[in-house]
Amino acid sequence: MAFENNVSLKGSGKTFQMNEQVKRYTLRDNGFEETKNGNFQMVRDLDNSVLHKQGIKVKIVVASDLKTLKVSTTTSNGLKMVDVYGKATMAAAKEQLEYILDSLVENGVLAEVTE
């Protein structure tokens, strides 16, 4: 998956882009870790149960230029994409994902695109 200016998850209806004012320290303050190649990555569990090994994760990667990003929801091992919005059984994961994305918007990391 390539880095893009605007990203959205399948079925979401919301589109996000990087906030123009974001700084490297803002990403670190919000739980992103710098990778070897200079990108920033955040991986969070969407399953509230700690014991659940088959949980769903959201992975957000910001390019080193802080202009482009990619977002995906995957299985716990990261091998298979998961459509959180497509299934009624994913209501808890969807709620947790919305909370994470909304907090990133509030903290100035992401900006919601209105068209």
DSSP file (Angstrom, degrees, kcal/mol; ACC not computed):
  #  RESIDUE AA STRUCTURE BP1 BP2  ACC     N-H-->O    O-->H-N    N-H-->O    O-->H-N    TCO  KAPPA ALPHA  PHI   PSI    X-CA   Y-CA   Z-CA
    1    1 A M              0   0    0      0, 0.0     2,-0.2     0, 0.0    69,-0.0   0.000 360.0 360.0 360.0 130.0    0.0    0.0    0.0
    2    2 A A        -     0   0    0      1,-0.1     2,-0.2    67,-0.0    67,-0.1  -0.477 360.0 -96.5 -89.2 158.0    1.4    3.3   -1.1
    3    3 A F        -     0   0    0     -2,-0.2     2,-0.3    67,-0.1    67,-0.2  -0.500  46.1-170.2 -70.7 142.0    1.4    6.6    0.9
    4    4 A E  B     -A   69   0A   0     65,-2.5    65,-2.4    -2,-0.2     3,-0.1  -0.924  33.1-131.1-134.1 157.6   -1.4    8.9   -0.1
    5    5 A N  S    S+     0   0    0     -2,-0.3    13,-0.5     1,-0.2     2,-0.4   0.907 100.6  30.4 -71.6 -43.3   -2.4   12.5    0.6
    6    6 A N  E    S-F   17   0B   0     11,-0.1     2,-0.3    -3,-0.1    11,-0.2  -0.967  74.8-176.8-120.3 132.5   -6.0   11.6    1.6
    7    7 A V  E     +F   16   0B   0      9,-2.8     9,-3.1    -2,-0.4     2,-0.3  -0.946   7.6 171.5-128.7 150.1   -6.9    8.2    3.1
    8    8 A S        -     0   0    0     -2,-0.3     2,-0.3     7,-0.2     7,-0.1  -0.983  30.7-118.5-149.6 152.3  -10.2    6.6    4.2
    9    9 A L    >>  -     0   0    0      5,-0.4     3,-2.4    -2,-0.3     4,-0.5  -0.696  46.8 -88.7 -90.5 146.2  -11.1    3.1    5.3
   10   10 A K  T 34 S+     0   0    0     -2,-0.3    75,-0.5     1,-0.3    76,-0.1  -0.301 113.0   7.9 -56.1 125.1  -13.5    1.1    3.3
   11   11 A G  T 34 S+     0   0    0     74,-0.1    -1,-0.3    73,-0.1    72,-0.0   0.366 100.3 108.1  86.8  -4.1  -17.1    1.8    4.3
   12   12 A S  T <4  -     0   0    0     -3,-2.4    -2,-0.1     2,-0.1     3,-0.1   0.935  61.9-152.8 -74.7 -48.2  -16.1    4.7    6.6
   13   13 A G     <  +     0   0    0     -4,-0.5     2,-0.4     1,-0.3    -1,-0.1   0.323  63.6 102.8  86.4  -8.5  -17.4    7.7    4.7
   14   14 A K        -     0   0    0     -5,-0.2    -5,-0.4   100,-0.0     2,-0.4  -0.870  55.0-159.5-108.3 142.9  -14.7    9.9    6.4
   15   15 A T  E     - G   0 113B   0     98,-0.5    98,-3.0    -2,-0.4     2,-0.3  -0.967   9.1-166.8-122.1 138.6  -11.5   11.0    4.7
   16   16 A F  E     +FG   7 112B   0     -9,-3.1    -9,-2.8    -2,-0.4     2,-0.3  -0.882   9.4 178.7-124.4 153.9   -8.4   12.1    6.5
   17   17 A Q  E     -FG   6 111B   0     94,-2.4    94,-2.8    -2,-0.3     2,-0.2  -0.908  43.2 -79.5-140.4 170.1   -5.2   13.9    5.6
   18   18 A M  E     - G   0 110B   0     49,-0.5    92,-0.3   -13,-0.5     2,-0.2  -0.494  49.0-110.5 -71.3 140.9   -2.1   15.0    7.6
   19   19 A N    >   -     0   0    0     90,-2.4     3,-1.5    -2,-0.2    -1,-0.1  -0.545  21.2-134.3 -68.4 134.9   -2.6   18.3    9.5
   20   20 A E  T 3  S+     0   0    0      1,-0.3    -1,-0.1    -2,-0.2    -2,-0.1   0.751 103.5  52.4 -64.8 -23.8   -0.4   20.9    7.8
   21   21 A Q  T 3  S+     0   0    0     87,-0.1    -1,-0.3     2,-0.0    88,-0.1   0.390  80.1 128.9 -93.1   2.6    0.9   22.1   11.2
   22   22 A V    <   -     0   0    0     -3,-1.5     2,-0.3    87,-0.2    87,-0.1  -0.288  37.9-166.0 -66.5 142.8    2.0   18.6   12.5
   23   23 A K     >  -     0   0    0      1,-0.1     4,-1.6     0, 0.0     3,-0.3  -0.810  34.4-106.9-122.4 164.4    5.5   18.3   13.8
   24   24 A R  H  > S+     0   0    0     -2,-0.3     4,-2.0     1,-0.2     5,-0.2   0.901 120.3  51.7 -59.3 -42.6    7.7   15.3   14.6
   25   25 A Y  H  > S+     0   0    0      1,-0.2     4,-2.6     2,-0.2    -1,-0.2   0.818 103.5  59.1 -67.4 -28.8    7.3   15.7   18.3
   26   26 A T  H  > S+     0   0    0     -3,-0.3     4,-1.1     2,-0.2    -1,-0.2   0.910 106.4  48.3 -63.9 -40.9    3.5   15.9   17.9
   27   27 A L  H ><>S+     0   0    0     -4,-1.6     5,-2.4     2,-0.2     3,-0.6   0.934 112.3  47.9 -63.7 -46.0    3.6   12.4   16.4
   28   28 A R  H ><5S+     0   0    0     -4,-2.0     3,-1.5     1,-0.2    -2,-0.2   0.898 108.5  54.7 -62.3 -40.1    5.8   11.1   19.2
   29   29 A D  H 3<5S+     0   0    0     -4,-2.6    -1,-0.2     1,-0.3    -2,-0.2   0.755 107.0  52.4 -64.5 -23.5    3.5   12.7   21.8
   30   30 A N  T <<5S-     0   0    0     -4,-1.1    -1,-0.3    -3,-0.6    -2,-0.2   0.160 129.3 -88.9-102.0  17.9    0.5   10.8   20.3
   31   31 A G  T < 5S+     0   0    0     -3,-1.5    12,-0.3     1,-0.3     2,-0.3   0.543  78.7 139.8  95.2   7.5    2.1    7.4   20.4
   32   32 A F      < -     0   0    0     -5,-2.4     2,-0.4    -6,-0.2    -1,-0.3  -0.614  36.8-152.1 -83.1 145.7    3.9    7.2   17.0
   33   33 A E  E     -B   41   0A   0      8,-2.8     8,-2.7    -2,-0.3     2,-0.3  -0.938  17.9-118.2-117.2 141.2    7.3    5.5   16.9
   34   34 A E  E     -B   40   0A   0     -2,-0.4     6,-0.2     6,-0.2     2,-0.1  -0.621  29.0-145.3 -79.9 132.4   10.0    6.4   14.4
   35   35 A T    >   -     0   0    0      4,-3.1     3,-1.7    -2,-0.3    -1,-0.0  -0.341  30.8 -95.3 -88.9 174.6   11.0    3.5   12.1
   36   36 A K  T 3  S+     0   0    0      1,-0.3    -1,-0.1     2,-0.1    -2,-0.0   0.837 124.2  50.4 -59.1 -35.1   14.5    2.8   10.7
   37   37 A N  T 3  S-     0   0    0      1,-0.0    -1,-0.3     2,-0.0    27,-0.2   0.307 123.6 -99.6 -91.7  10.6   13.7    4.7    7.5
   38   38 A G  S <  S+     0   0    0     -3,-1.7    -2,-0.1     1,-0.3     2,-0.1   0.379  81.5 127.0  93.4  -4.5   12.4    7.8    9.2
   39   39 A N        -     0   0    0     -5,-0.1    -4,-3.1    26,-0.1     2,-0.4  -0.343  56.4-125.3 -76.5 166.9    8.7    7.1    8.9
   40   40 A F  E     -BC  34  62A   0     22,-2.8    22,-3.3    -6,-0.2     2,-0.4  -0.960  27.3-171.7-117.0 135.4    6.4    7.2   11.9
   41   41 A Q  E     -BC  33  61A   0     -8,-2.7    -8,-2.8    -2,-0.4     2,-0.4  -0.971  12.4-174.2-132.2 140.5    4.1    4.3   12.8
   42   42 A M  E     - C   0  60A   0     18,-2.5    18,-2.7    -2,-0.4     2,-0.5  -0.996   3.7-175.4-132.2 128.7    1.4    3.7   15.3
   43   43 A V  E     + C   0  59A   0     -2,-0.4     2,-0.4   -12,-0.3    16,-0.2  -0.992   9.8 176.5-124.2 125.4   -0.2    0.3   15.9
   44   44 A R  E     - C   0  58A   0     14,-2.3    14,-2.7    -2,-0.5     2,-0.3  -0.977  29.4-119.2-131.7 143.2   -3.2    0.0   18.2
   45   45 A D  E     - C   0  57A   0     -2,-0.4    12,-0.2    12,-0.2    -2,-0.0  -0.577  14.0-165.6 -75.4 139.4   -5.5   -2.9   19.2
   46   46 A L        +     0   0    0     10,-3.4     2,-0.5    -2,-0.3    50,-0.2   0.409  67.5  87.6-102.2  -1.7   -9.1   -2.4   18.5
   47   47 A D        -     0   0    0      9,-0.5    -2,-0.1     1,-0.1     8,-0.1  -0.874  64.8-155.2-100.9 126.1  -10.2   -5.3   20.7
   48   48 A N  S    S+     0   0    0     -2,-0.5     2,-0.6     3,-0.0    -1,-0.1   0.726  71.3  91.4 -72.3 -22.1  -10.7   -4.4   24.4
   49   49 A S    >   -     0   0    0      1,-0.2     3,-0.7     2,-0.1     6,-0.1  -0.651  59.8-163.1 -80.0 118.2  -10.0   -8.0   25.6
   50   50 A V  T 3  S+     0   0    0     -2,-0.6    -1,-0.2     1,-0.2     5,-0.1   0.822  89.4  55.1 -68.7 -31.2   -6.4   -8.4   26.4
   51   51 A L  T 3  S+     0   0    0     -3,-0.1     2,-0.8     2,-0.0    -1,-0.2   0.611  80.7 103.9 -79.1 -11.7   -6.6  -12.1   26.3
   52   52 A H    X   -     0   0    0     -3,-0.7     3,-0.7     1,-0.2    -5,-0.1  -0.619  47.1-176.1 -79.3 109.3   -8.0  -12.2   22.8
   53   53 A K  T 3  S+     0   0    0     -2,-0.8    -1,-0.2     1,-0.2    23,-0.1   0.694  77.4  61.5 -78.9 -20.2   -5.2  -13.3   20.5
   54   54 A Q  T 3  S+     0   0    0     22,-0.1    -1,-0.2    21,-0.1    -2,-0.1   0.039  79.7 145.1 -95.2  26.4   -7.2  -12.9   17.3
   55   55 A G    <   -     0   0    0     -3,-0.7    21,-0.9    20,-0.1     2,-0.4   0.020  49.3-114.4 -65.1 169.4   -7.8   -9.2   17.8
   56   56 A I  E     - D   0  75A   0     19,-0.2   -10,-3.4    20,-0.1    -9,-0.5  -0.850  29.1-161.7-106.5 141.2   -7.9   -6.5   15.1
   57   57 A K  E     -CD  45  74A   0     17,-2.7    17,-2.7    -2,-0.4     2,-0.5  -0.916  13.1-142.0-123.7 149.8   -5.3   -3.8   14.9
   58   58 A V  E     -CD  44  73A   0    -14,-2.7   -14,-2.3    -2,-0.3     2,-0.5  -0.931  17.8-164.0-106.0 136.0   -5.2   -0.4   13.2
   59   59 A K  E     -CD  43  72A   0     13,-3.1    13,-2.0    -2,-0.5     2,-0.5  -0.981   6.9-176.1-123.7 122.2   -1.9    0.6   11.7
   60   60 A I  E     -CD  42  71A   0    -18,-2.7   -18,-2.5    -2,-0.5     2,-0.5  -0.979   3.1-173.8-120.1 123.9   -1.2    4.2   10.8
   61   61 A V  E     -CD  41  70A   0      9,-2.7     9,-2.1    -2,-0.5     2,-0.5  -0.978   6.2-162.3-122.3 126.9    2.1    5.0    9.0
   62   62 A V  E     -CD  40  69A   0    -22,-3.3   -22,-2.8    -2,-0.5     7,-0.2  -0.914  24.3-119.5-108.1 131.1    3.1    8.6    8.3
   63   63 A A    >   -     0   0    0      5,-2.5     3,-2.1    -2,-0.5   -25,-0.1  -0.243  28.1-108.2 -66.0 157.8    5.9    9.2    5.7
   64   64 A S  T 3  S+     0   0    0      1,-0.3    -1,-0.1   -27,-0.2   -25,-0.0   0.725 118.8  61.9 -62.4 -22.3    9.0   10.9    6.8
   65   65 A D  T 3  S-     0   0    0      3,-0.1    -1,-0.3     1,-0.0    -2,-0.1   0.542 103.1-132.8 -80.0  -5.5    8.0   14.1    5.0
   66   66 A L  S <  S+     0   0    0     -3,-2.1   -44,-0.2     2,-0.2    -2,-0.1   0.699  84.7  94.1  61.3  23.8    4.9   14.4    7.3
   67   67 A K  S    S+     0   0    0      1,-0.2   -49,-0.5   -50,-0.0     2,-0.3   0.697  79.3  40.7-111.0 -31.3    2.7   15.0    4.2
   68   68 A T        +     0   0    0    -51,-0.1    -5,-2.5    -5,-0.0     2,-0.3  -0.813  60.7 171.2-123.1 159.8    1.4   11.6    3.3
   69   69 A L  E     -AD   4  62A   0    -65,-2.4   -65,-2.5    -2,-0.3     2,-0.3  -0.938  20.7-140.6-154.1 172.7    0.2    8.6    5.2
   70   70 A K  E     - D   0  61A   0     -9,-2.1    -9,-2.7    -2,-0.3     2,-0.4  -0.990  12.6-165.7-143.7 144.4   -1.5    5.2    5.0
   71   71 A V  E     + D   0  60A   0     -2,-0.3     2,-0.3   -11,-0.2   -11,-0.2  -0.987  13.6 164.5-131.2 136.3   -4.1    3.6    7.3
   72   72 A S  E     - D   0  59A   0    -13,-2.0   -13,-3.1    -2,-0.4     2,-0.5  -0.995  28.9-142.1-149.4 153.0   -5.2    0.0    7.5
   73   73 A T  E     + D   0  58A   0     -2,-0.3     9,-2.8     9,-0.2     2,-0.2  -0.980  36.4 166.0-113.9 127.4   -7.1   -2.4    9.8
   74   74 A T  E     -ED  81  57A   0    -17,-2.7   -17,-2.7    -2,-0.5     7,-0.2  -0.789  40.0 -85.5-134.1 171.8   -5.6   -5.9    9.9
   75   75 A T  E >   - D   0  56A   0      5,-1.9     3,-1.6    -2,-0.2   -19,-0.2  -0.241  59.2 -90.9 -68.8 171.3   -5.7   -9.1   11.9
   76   76 A S  T 3  S+     0   0    0    -21,-0.9   -20,-0.1     1,-0.3    -1,-0.1   0.802 129.4  48.6 -61.1 -30.1   -3.4   -9.3   14.9
   77   77 A N  T 3  S-     0   0    0    -22,-0.1    -1,-0.3     3,-0.1   -21,-0.1   0.549 108.6-125.4 -87.4  -5.9   -0.5  -10.7   12.8
   78   78 A G  S <  S+     0   0    0     -3,-1.6    -2,-0.1     2,-0.2     3,-0.1   0.555  80.1 110.1  80.8   8.4   -0.9   -8.0   10.1
   79   79 A L  S    S+     0   0    0      1,-0.1     2,-0.4     2,-0.0    -3,-0.1   0.735  70.4  47.0 -90.1 -23.1   -1.3  -10.5    7.2
   80   80 A K  S    S-     0   0    0      2,-0.0    -5,-1.9    -5,-0.0    -2,-0.2  -0.973  77.1-127.7-128.3 131.8   -5.0  -10.0    6.4
   81   81 A M  B     -E   74   0A   0     -2,-0.4     2,-0.4    -7,-0.2    -7,-0.3  -0.475  23.9-152.3 -73.1 145.5   -7.0   -6.8    5.9
   82   82 A V        -     0   0    0     -9,-2.8     2,-1.1   -25,-0.2    -9,-0.2  -0.978  11.3-140.7-124.4 132.0  -10.2   -6.5    7.9
   83   83 A D        +     0   0    0     -2,-0.4     4,-0.5     1,-0.2     3,-0.4  -0.784  22.5 178.4 -91.7  97.6  -13.3   -4.5    7.0
   84   84 A V  S    S+     0   0    0     -2,-1.1     3,-0.5     1,-0.2    10,-0.2   0.837  78.5  48.3 -69.3 -34.4  -14.4   -3.0   10.3
   85   85 A Y  S    S+     0   0    0    -75,-0.5    -1,-0.2     1,-0.2   -74,-0.1   0.625 100.9  66.0 -83.6 -13.6  -17.3   -1.1    8.9
   86   86 A G  S    S+     0   0    0     -3,-0.4     2,-0.4   -76,-0.1    -1,-0.2   0.637  93.4  60.6 -86.2 -14.7  -18.7   -3.9    6.8
   87   87 A K    >   -     0   0    0     -3,-0.5     3,-1.2    -4,-0.5    -1,-0.0  -0.932  65.0-146.6-121.8 138.2  -19.8   -6.3    9.6
   88   88 A A  G >  S+     0   0    0     -2,-0.4     3,-1.0     1,-0.2    -1,-0.1   0.774  99.6  65.3 -68.5 -26.3  -22.3   -5.7   12.4
   89   89 A T  G 3  S+     0   0    0      1,-0.3     3,-0.3     2,-0.1    -1,-0.2   0.598  90.7  67.0 -72.8  -9.6  -20.2   -7.9   14.7
   90   90 A M  G <>  +     0   0    0     -3,-1.2     4,-2.7    -6,-0.2    -1,-0.3   0.096  62.1 117.6 -96.8  21.9  -17.4   -5.3   14.6
   91   91 A A  H <> S+     0   0    0     -3,-1.0     4,-2.3     1,-0.2    -1,-0.2   0.891  76.3  47.3 -59.4 -42.6  -19.3   -2.6   16.4
   92   92 A A  H  > S+     0   0    0     -3,-0.3     4,-2.2     2,-0.2    -1,-0.2   0.910 114.0  47.1 -66.9 -41.8  -16.8   -2.5   19.4
   93   93 A A  H  > S+     0   0    0      2,-0.2     4,-2.4     1,-0.2    -2,-0.2   0.888 111.8  51.6 -66.2 -38.5  -13.8   -2.4   17.0
   94   94 A K  H  X S+     0   0    0     -4,-2.7     4,-2.5   -10,-0.2    -2,-0.2   0.915 109.7  49.4 -63.3 -43.8  -15.5    0.3   14.9
   95   95 A E  H  X S+     0   0    0     -4,-2.3     4,-2.0    -5,-0.2    -2,-0.2   0.907 112.2  47.8 -62.7 -42.9  -16.2    2.4   18.0
   96   96 A Q  H  X S+     0   0    0     -4,-2.2     4,-2.2   -50,-0.2    -2,-0.2   0.893 111.6  50.7 -65.6 -40.0  -12.5    2.1   19.2
   97   97 A L  H  X S+     0   0    0     -4,-2.4     4,-2.5     2,-0.2     5,-0.2   0.917 109.6  50.0 -63.1 -44.5  -11.3    3.0   15.7
   98   98 A E  H  X S+     0   0    0     -4,-2.5     4,-2.7     1,-0.2    -1,-0.2   0.889 109.7  52.1 -61.1 -39.7  -13.5    6.1   15.6
   99   99 A Y  H  X S+     0   0    0     -4,-2.0     4,-2.3     2,-0.2    -2,-0.2   0.925 110.5  47.5 -62.7 -45.4  -12.2    7.1   19.0
  100  100 A I  H  X S+     0   0    0     -4,-2.2     4,-1.8     2,-0.2    -2,-0.2   0.935 114.9  45.1 -62.3 -47.7   -8.5    6.8   17.9
  101  101 A L  H  X S+     0   0    0     -4,-2.5     4,-1.8     1,-0.2    -2,-0.2   0.905 113.0  50.6 -65.4 -41.4   -9.1    8.7   14.7
  102  102 A D  H  X S+     0   0    0     -4,-2.7     4,-2.5    -5,-0.2    -1,-0.2   0.887 109.4  50.9 -64.0 -38.3  -11.1   11.5   16.5
  103  103 A S  H  X S+     0   0    0     -4,-2.3     4,-1.9     1,-0.2    -1,-0.2   0.859 108.0  52.6 -68.5 -33.4   -8.4   11.9   19.1
  104  104 A L  H  <>S+     0   0    0     -4,-1.8     5,-2.5     2,-0.2     6,-1.4   0.851 110.5  48.3 -68.5 -33.3   -5.7   12.2   16.4
  105  105 A V  H ><5S+     0   0    0     -4,-1.8     3,-1.3     4,-0.2    -2,-0.2   0.929 112.0  48.9 -68.4 -45.7   -7.8   15.0   14.8
  106  106 A E  H 3<5S+     0   0    0     -4,-2.5    -2,-0.2     1,-0.3    -1,-0.2   0.842 110.0  51.9 -62.3 -34.3   -8.3   16.7   18.1
  107  107 A N  T 3<5S-     0   0    0     -4,-1.9    -1,-0.3    -5,-0.2    -2,-0.2   0.385 118.1-109.0 -88.1   4.4   -4.6   16.6   18.9
  108  108 A G  T < 5S+     0   0    0     -3,-1.3    -3,-0.2     2,-0.3    -2,-0.1   0.656  89.9 109.1  83.5  15.5   -3.6   18.1   15.5
  109  109 A V  S   <S+     0   0    0     -5,-2.5   -90,-2.4    -6,-0.2     2,-0.3   0.904  82.1  25.6 -86.7 -48.4   -2.1   15.0   13.9
  110  110 A L  E     -G   18   0B   0     -6,-1.4     2,-0.4   -92,-0.3    -2,-0.3  -0.734  65.5-152.1-111.7 161.5   -4.8   14.4   11.3
  111  111 A A  E     -G   17   0B   0    -94,-2.8   -94,-2.4    -2,-0.3     2,-0.4  -0.999  21.6-124.5-131.3 135.9   -7.4   16.7    9.6
  112  112 A E  E     -G   16   0B   0     -2,-0.4     2,-0.5   -96,-0.2   -96,-0.2  -0.660  25.3-132.2 -81.4 131.5  -10.7   15.5    8.4
  113  113 A V  E     -G   15   0B   0    -98,-3.0   -98,-0.5    -2,-0.4     2,-0.5  -0.717  18.5-163.5 -86.8 126.4  -11.3   16.3    4.7
  114  114 A T              0   0    0     -2,-0.5  -100,-0.0     1,-0.1   -98,-0.0  -0.948 360.0 360.0-110.3 126.7  -14.6   17.9    3.9
  115  115 A E              0   0    0     -2,-0.5    -1,-0.1     0, 0.0    -2,-0.0   0.408 360.0 360.0-112.6 360.0  -15.6   17.9    0.3
